[in-house]
Amino acid sequence: MRLKRSTAYFLVVMLLGTLMSCSVQDQIESTVQSEDARMEWWREARFGMFIHWGLYAIPAGEWNGQTNHAEWIRTTAEIPLDTYDEFLPEFNPVKFDADAWVSMAKEAGMKYITITSKHHDGFALYDSKVSDYDVMSTPFQRDILKELAEACRKADIKLCFYHSIMDWHHPDYLPRRNWEKERSAEGAEFPRFVDYMKSQLKELLTEYGDIGVLWFDGEWEDTWTHEDGVELYDYVRSFQSDIIINNRVDKGRQGMQGLTAEGDFKGDFGTPEQEIPDMGLPGIDWESCMTMNDHWGYNKNDDNWKSAKDLIQKLSDIASKGGNFLLNIGPKADGTFPQESIDRLKAIGSWMKVNSGSIYGTSASPFEHLSWGRVTQKALPSGTRLYLHVFDWPTDGKLRLSGIRNNGLRAGLLSSPSTMLEIERDNDALVITVPETSPDPINAVVFVDIEGTPEVVLPPQIIFEEEHFVDEISVELRHDKDLTIRYTLDGSLPTLESPAYSEKLSIDRSVTINARLFENSLALSGVSGQQLTKVEMQKSSSPRNLKQGLAYRYYEGDWNQLPNFKTLKTKKQGTLPDFDFSPRIEDEHFGFEYNGYINIPENGAYRFYTSSDDGSQLFINDQLVVDNDGLHGMVEENGLTALSKGYHKIRVTFFEKSGGDGLIVSWKGPNIPKNEVPSEVLFKQ
Ligand code: FHN
C-alpha cells in the first residue's frame, strides 16, 4: 500500500515518538529503580551515628570564661586563625580506637557512621595531600578516617562523611567572618577554593573505600550557588555512582526543618535538624539529625543530656514517619566518647537487641495519631506485620488499634515472640489482650500480623479556624467516605446514640469535640478529638495623635540571642512604614526594635508569625505572642492572641549575628488569610 509522503512521515514520527516515549518512560522507570536501588541500604538501616570531632574538642566549649561554645568556637568566640591553630600541636587523641567506636555504634544498633571529614574550621581528620591543615600536622600523625574505614569494613558498618562547604581557614573561601578584620580577603578567589574542596573530596572518594553518604553542610552562604551544588552533586557521583548525597549539597534545604523546597534542587534526602516532622512524608527520604545534649562538638560543661527513654522513643517516632535517625556523638580530645553518650548507646542497644525488627527495613505508619505510641510496618509474604510501639501501656490490658478493617491473624510481643496474644474485633478496632504490666516501660513492641496491606479508615477531620475563639466558632466535620459522622461535645466516646453530623456546628462555649465514622450500626473509624476554647479578648486602647508607621531603634552588637535592648545604646532611631532593615549600617551584628500600634479590624483570635534569621520576638500589649529567638536560618514561629476591634500595642525585636538575615512579620485572623502585616494597619504616636 502506497502512502502519501506526509502520511509516511507522520507514521515515522509517531513510531519514533512511541519509541521515544517508551524510552522516556523506560528512562523514568530505570531512574526510579536505580534511585531505589541506591537508597535501599539506607532505607533499611533507619539508624546511624553522627560524629563531630576535630580541634574544637580541645577547648571543649570553653573560651575566656564562656562555656557555651562547641564546634563553632572559632567563630562564636572570635578566635583569630593563628590563635586557633595553636590547637594543632595539642591534638593528640591517644585513646582513639576506631574499632571501639565502631563497636559501640554497632552494639547500639546503628548501621552507618557519618563523621566530619572537615567541619567549618577547615581542619581535616585525614591525611590530605592538598592541605597541611590536617591530622598529619598534629602530634597524632595517624589517618583517623583510614582507621575508621578499616574498622567499619570489618564490622560491616557503612562509612559516611560529613564535609563542610563553608571553610573558615582556606584563604580562598569567601566571605570572611566579619569580625576577622585583620584577615584580608585580598586575592581570594572562590573558584580556586571550590577546586581545592573538590580535590579533597576526590581523596575521600578514592582512597577510603566505598562511602555510603556524603553529608554536605555549610551551604547557606551566598558565595555557594545552586549551580555549584548541581555540579558538586554530579562530581561526587562521578567517583562513586551509588553514593547517597544529602540535600545540603545544593540550596534547596528549607532551614532547620531540613526538607527540600520545590524545584530542581539536588540531594537524595532531606535533613531536618534537631527536629522531627509532624507527619510522615510519603515518597520523601529524610533523616533527622540530633545531638544527645545541646552541642554537636564536645562541650565539657553541657550536662543537658536527653534520656535514653527520650532517644528510644524518638527512634520509634522517626521510623513511624518513614525517616532515618542520625544520632550525634561529640568525642573528647583524648579520642574517647563521653560516658553519658556511652551509657545512652548501651541503653538503646539493649532495646534494639529485642526490637530492631520494628525499626530496620520498616515503612511509615498507616495510621495518624495514636494515643499510646507509634506504629511501623513491614510487608510479609502473607500480608503485613504491624509493629505497635507502646509508650503508654493500657491499664485495662486491652491495646486498641483503631480504624483498621483488616483481620488480625496473630499477635505477640517482640520480647517473647512465642507467646501469642488474643486478638478480637470491637467495631473499628482490633483489640489485643496484653499482659498486665509492660515488658518494657520505655517502649514495648507488640506485633500484629494482618491479611493484605493495611486498610485504615481515618477518623473524621475536625475543621475550624482557630482552637481559641472569642464569640463563637464554626466547626465542620468531614470525611471522604459518604457515611455517618457522629459526635459529642463533652469529650465522651461517640456512640450510636450520639447526634449525627449534618451541617456546620456553631459553638459558643468551650468544648471538647469528638467525632467518629459509622456505617449503619458499626463504628468504622477511631475517634478524632479537638479542644475548642472560648477566650476573653484583650481590650483595645485609644492612643491619641496617631500617625502611620512604626517607631524603630537600631542597635549594633554581637549576640547569640535577643539582648535586652533597653540596656543598650541606640545607634539610630526614627520612623519606618513597617518592619524593614533599611536604616541598618552594618550587614551583620545588628538589631532592631519596632514599636507602635496595630489596628485590629474586628473582634477575634489573631495568629501572628515571625520568620527570621536570626532571632525575633513579637509582643502585643507587652505580652509575648511569638518567640522565635536564637541563632538560626529563616525559621518561622507563631502564636495566638484574642483581640477586640481597635488599636493594640505591637512590639517586634530582631537580631542578626552573621551570614543570611531576614524578618517577615505576618498575621492571620477573622476574614484575614495569612499574609504579611500591611503597613496600613501600623501606627505610632
Ligand atoms: O553549623 C553546623 C553545625 O555545626 C552542625 O554541624 C550541624 C549538624 O547538622 N549542621 C550545621 C548547623 O545547621
Residues whose N, C-alpha, C, O or C-beta is under 5 A from the ligand:
A	BS01	FHN	E71 D217 E273 C289 W296
